[in-house]
C-alpha cells in the first residue's frame, strides 16, 4: 500500500506497532485484522525501471475476488507491525488474479526500503482495493497534474478498460529529476507527458499552472494529485480562470512532514 504475521513476543519481549511499543494484545489484534480483512498476494515480477522506480507484479487467487476501478488504492502490509504503504494499481486482471504497482523509492522510509529490496517470491498482505480518486465519467478532454507519486494514477487513466479512443488526455508533472522521469514514463508508454523540475522555493509552480491553463479546453476536466500544496496552487489558478469546482477532482497523496494522507 507482508503477509508475515507478527509472531507473539518471546520471553515477555515487546513488539512494535505503527512505530510505538506494543503489547502482546496488539500483536493479537494485528494477526486478527490481517486474517479477517487482508488478502495475500505473491510478487511474481520486479522490473527496475530506474534508480528510484520499481514495477512490481503481484498474483494471487484472492485477487480474483476483488472489485477494482481505475484510481482505487491498495494498502500493502510491510514487516514490523501494522505498517502499511498505499499504492495506486496501474491495472487489475481479475480473471488471472494479477495486479501491477509502480513504486517510487524516495527517501529512506519503510515503503522505499521494501521496494528497493523486493524480489519475486515475496508475499504481502493487501488491504483493499478501496476508493481513492475516481476516474470514471471524466470529460473527453482531461488534464492530469501530479508528481512522481501520481505516475501510476496517470497510467491507470491512460489504460482504463473501455476508454474513449477519441479522448484527449494530457499529463503534467512536477518532478525532482526530469531525465529519470522521462525515461520511466517512456518505458511505461505514457503519451507525451509534460515534465517540470522542482525548485526549492516552489518557483516552478507558476510555470506549471500556466501550462495547465494553456492546455485546457472549454469543457476540460482536471485531476489533481500528489503534493498537497501544489494541488492547492494549481486549483486556485484554475478557479481564477473560471473552472467550476465540479470539474476538479483532487487527492493529496503527501505533504511535507505528514504521513497517511491516503
C-alpha positions as CSV (number, residue, x, y, z in Angstrom):
1,X,0.0,0.0,0.0
2,X,3.5,-8.6,4.5
3,X,1.8,-11.5,4.9
4,X,4.4,-12.2,7.6
5,X,2.1,-12.1,10.6
6,X,4.0,-10.9,13.7
7,X,4.9,-13.7,15.9
8,X,3.9,-13.5,19.6
9,X,6.7,-11.8,21.6
10,X,9.0,-14.3,23.3
11,X,10.0,-14.2,26.9
12,X,8.0,-11.1,27.6
13,X,9.6,-9.0,24.8
14,X,7.6,-6.2,23.3
15,X,6.9,-5.7,19.6
16,X,6.5,-2.5,17.6
17,X,3.1,-1.5,16.2
18,X,2.9,1.6,13.9
19,X,6.2,2.8,15.3
20,X,5.3,2.5,19.0
21,X,5.9,-0.1,21.7
22,X,3.1,-2.7,21.5
23,X,1.9,-5.3,23.9
24,X,1.1,-9.0,23.1
25,X,-2.5,-7.9,22.9
26,X,-1.6,-5.5,20.0
27,X,0.1,-8.5,18.2
28,X,-3.1,-10.5,18.6
29,X,-5.1,-7.6,17.1
30,X,-2.7,-7.3,14.2
31,X,-3.0,-11.0,13.4
32,X,-6.8,-10.9,13.7
33,X,-7.1,-7.9,11.4
34,X,-4.7,-9.5,8.9
35,X,-6.7,-12.7,8.8
36,X,-10.1,-11.1,8.6
37,X,-9.5,-8.1,6.3
38,X,-6.4,-8.6,4.2
39,X,-5.7,-10.8,1.2
40,X,-2.3,-12.5,0.5
41,X,-0.6,-11.9,-2.9
42,X,2.8,-13.1,-4.2
43,X,5.3,-10.9,-6.0
44,X,5.8,-12.7,-9.4
45,X,7.9,-10.0,-11.1
46,X,10.0,-7.0,-10.4
47,X,11.3,-4.6,-13.0
48,X,13.9,-1.9,-12.1
49,X,12.9,0.9,-14.4
50,X,15.5,3.4,-12.9
51,X,17.3,4.1,-9.7
52,X,14.1,5.2,-8.0
53,X,11.3,3.3,-9.7
54,X,10.2,-0.4,-9.5
55,X,7.4,-2.0,-11.4
56,X,6.0,-4.8,-9.1
57,X,3.7,-7.5,-10.4
58,X,1.5,-9.4,-7.9
59,X,-0.5,-12.5,-8.3
60,X,-2.9,-14.4,-6.0
61,X,-6.2,-16.4,-6.0
62,X,-7.8,-13.8,-3.6
63,X,-7.2,-11.1,-6.1
64,X,-9.8,-12.7,-8.4
65,X,-12.4,-11.7,-5.8
66,X,-11.6,-8.0,-5.9
67,X,-13.6,-5.3,-7.5
68,X,-11.3,-2.6,-8.7
69,X,-11.8,0.7,-10.6
70,X,-9.0,2.9,-12.0
71,X,-7.9,5.4,-9.3
72,X,-8.6,3.0,-6.4
73,X,-5.9,2.4,-3.8
74,X,-4.4,-0.6,-2.1
75,X,-2.6,-0.7,1.2
76,X,0.3,-3.2,1.4
77,X,1.4,-4.5,4.8
78,X,5.1,-4.3,5.4
79,X,7.2,-6.1,8.0
80,X,7.2,-4.9,11.6
81,X,3.6,-4.5,12.9
82,X,0.8,-2.8,11.2
83,X,3.0,-0.7,8.9
84,X,1.4,-0.2,5.5
85,X,2.1,1.8,2.4
86,X,-0.5,2.9,-0.1
87,X,-0.3,2.3,-3.8
88,X,-2.4,3.0,-6.9
89,X,-2.6,-0.1,-9.0
90,X,-1.9,0.6,-12.7
91,X,-4.3,-2.2,-13.7
92,X,-6.1,-5.3,-12.4
93,X,-6.7,-8.6,-14.2
94,X,-9.4,-10.2,-12.1
95,X,-9.6,-13.3,-14.3
96,X,-5.9,-14.1,-13.6
97,X,-5.8,-12.6,-10.1
98,X,-3.0,-10.2,-11.0
99,X,-2.3,-6.5,-10.4
100,X,0.6,-4.2,-11.2
101,X,2.1,-1.4,-9.0
102,X,4.6,1.3,-9.7
103,X,6.7,2.0,-6.6
104,X,8.6,5.3,-6.2
105,X,11.6,4.8,-3.9
106,X,12.1,8.2,-2.4
107,X,13.9,8.7,0.9
108,X,14.7,6.0,3.5
109,X,11.2,5.2,4.7
110,X,9.8,1.6,5.1
111,X,8.0,1.7,1.8
112,X,11.0,2.8,-0.2
113,X,13.3,0.3,1.6
114,X,10.9,-2.5,0.8
115,X,10.5,-1.5,-2.8
116,X,14.3,-1.4,-3.3
117,X,14.7,-4.9,-1.8
118,X,11.6,-6.7,-3.1
119,X,12.2,-9.8,-5.2
120,X,9.9,-12.4,-6.8
121,X,8.6,-14.8,-4.1
122,X,8.0,-12.1,-1.6
123,X,4.5,-12.5,-0.2
124,X,2.5,-9.5,1.1
125,X,-0.9,-8.8,2.5
126,X,-3.3,-6.4,0.8
127,X,-6.0,-4.2,2.3
128,X,-8.3,-3.1,-0.4
129,X,-8.7,-2.1,-3.2
130,X,-10.8,0.9,-1.9
131,X,-12.0,4.1,-3.4
132,X,-9.5,6.9,-3.5
133,X,-9.8,9.1,-6.6
134,X,-12.4,8.1,-9.1
135,X,-11.5,8.3,-12.8
136,X,-15.0,7.4,-14.0
137,X,-17.1,9.8,-16.0
138,X,-14.4,12.3,-17.0
139,X,-14.8,14.6,-19.9
140,X,-13.3,13.7,-23.3
141,X,-10.7,16.4,-22.5
142,X,-8.9,15.6,-19.2
143,X,-5.8,17.2,-17.8
144,X,-4.0,15.3,-15.0
145,X,-1.5,17.1,-12.8
146,X,0.7,15.4,-10.2
147,X,4.2,14.3,-9.4
148,X,6.2,11.0,-9.2
149,X,3.6,9.6,-6.8
150,X,0.9,10.2,-9.5
151,X,2.6,8.3,-12.3
152,X,0.6,5.2,-11.5
153,X,-2.7,7.2,-11.5
154,X,-1.9,8.6,-14.9
155,X,-1.2,5.1,-16.2
156,X,-4.4,3.8,-14.8
157,X,-6.2,6.7,-16.5
158,X,-4.5,6.1,-19.8
159,X,-5.0,2.3,-19.7
160,X,-8.5,2.1,-18.2
161,X,-10.7,-0.5,-19.8
162,X,-13.3,0.8,-22.3
163,X,-11.6,4.2,-22.5
164,X,-12.8,6.5,-25.2
165,X,-10.3,6.2,-28.1
166,X,-11.0,9.8,-29.1
167,X,-10.5,11.2,-25.6
168,X,-7.7,13.8,-25.3
169,X,-5.7,13.3,-22.1
170,X,-2.8,15.4,-21.1
171,X,-0.3,14.8,-18.2
172,X,1.6,17.5,-16.4
173,X,4.1,16.5,-13.6
174,X,6.4,18.3,-11.2
175,X,9.5,16.1,-10.8
176,X,12.8,16.0,-9.0
177,X,14.8,14.5,-11.9
178,X,13.4,15.3,-15.3
179,X,15.7,12.9,-17.2
180,X,14.8,10.0,-14.9
181,X,11.1,10.7,-15.0
182,X,11.1,11.0,-18.8
183,X,12.9,7.7,-19.2
184,X,10.5,5.9,-16.8
185,X,7.4,7.3,-18.5
186,X,8.7,6.4,-21.9
187,X,9.3,2.8,-20.8
188,X,5.7,2.7,-19.5
189,X,4.4,4.3,-22.7
190,X,2.6,7.2,-21.2
191,X,1.9,9.5,-24.1
192,X,3.5,13.0,-24.2
193,X,3.9,13.8,-20.5
194,X,5.0,17.4,-19.7
195,X,7.7,17.4,-17.0
196,X,8.8,20.4,-15.0
197,X,11.6,20.1,-12.5
198,X,11.0,21.3,-8.9
199,X,12.7,24.3,-7.5
200,X,13.4,24.6,-3.8
201,X,11.2,27.8,-3.4
202,X,8.3,26.2,-5.4
203,X,9.2,28.8,-8.1
204,X,8.2,26.2,-10.7
205,X,4.5,26.2,-9.7
206,X,3.5,29.3,-11.6
207,X,5.0,27.8,-14.8
208,X,3.1,24.6,-14.2
209,X,-0.2,26.5,-13.6
210,X,0.3,28.4,-16.8
211,X,0.9,25.1,-18.7
212,X,-2.3,23.6,-17.3
213,X,-4.3,26.7,-18.2
214,X,-2.9,26.8,-21.7
215,X,-3.9,23.1,-22.2
216,X,-7.5,23.4,-21.0
217,X,-10.4,23.5,-23.3
218,X,-13.9,24.9,-22.5
219,X,-15.2,21.5,-21.3
220,X,-12.0,20.1,-19.8
221,X,-12.0,18.1,-16.5
222,X,-9.0,18.2,-14.2
223,X,-7.4,15.5,-12.0
224,X,-5.1,17.0,-9.4
225,X,-2.9,14.7,-7.3
226,X,0.4,14.4,-5.5
227,X,1.7,17.1,-3.1
228,X,-1.0,19.0,-1.1
229,X,0.4,22.5,-1.5
230,X,1.0,22.0,-5.3
231,X,-2.6,20.9,-5.7
232,X,-3.8,24.0,-3.9
233,X,-1.7,26.3,-6.1
234,X,-2.9,24.7,-9.4
235,X,-6.5,24.5,-8.1
236,X,-6.6,28.2,-7.2
237,X,-5.2,29.2,-10.6
238,X,-7.9,27.1,-12.4
239,X,-10.7,28.6,-10.3
240,X,-9.4,32.1,-11.0
241,X,-9.7,31.2,-14.7
242,X,-13.4,30.3,-14.3
243,X,-13.1,26.5,-13.8
244,X,-16.0,25.2,-11.8
245,X,-15.4,23.0,-8.7
246,X,-17.4,20.2,-10.2
247,X,-14.8,19.9,-13.0
248,X,-12.0,19.4,-10.5
249,X,-11.1,16.1,-8.8
250,X,-8.3,16.3,-6.3
251,X,-6.4,13.9,-3.9
252,X,-3.4,14.8,-1.9
253,X,-1.0,11.8,-1.6
254,X,1.5,13.5,0.6
255,X,2.6,16.7,2.3
256,X,6.0,17.5,3.9
257,X,6.2,16.2,7.4
258,X,2.9,14.3,7.2
259,X,2.1,10.7,6.6
260,X,-1.1,8.8,6.0
261,X,-2.8,11.3,3.8
262,X,-4.1,8.5,1.5
